[in-house]
Amino acid sequence: MAVKNRILGKNAFLYKGTVLIGCAKSVEITGDAKEIAVDCQASGDVTQREIGKKTWNFSISAVDRQATGADVATNITGDTLFDDFVAGTQITVKFGMATAGDTVYTGVGFIKSWKLAESLDEPGTVDISGFFNSLVKSTVAA
């Protein structure tokens, strides 16, 4: 029996701003919160904690698109991401489905690491990771 409402990676899209990151292989968006100990003498033997500020991080791996070819005008390339990394350019990344009613995550932040890898008989890949100063979940309008 088929599983309903399953999101397949091949159906999810990844954008830098409004431009598609072509041939994205994987994306990971993570959130973490600071844990603040709020113990006092009357706490007994159980540590009391609260949640502090949150951080949002991302990691993206994509097949590198070279500076030539039919898709250059419509896809982000490893060169573009390199330029953003070197310049310290703030980027907007959107991840999600393109269908009305589906969820899209939009983050605004910076690339803090960039890697280009090539292997024999494998497509070259570009890997970036960084952090978002803001991350918003929204729904695709009809």
Order of alpha helices (4+ residues) and beta strands (2+ residues): beta-beta-beta-beta-alpha-beta-beta-beta
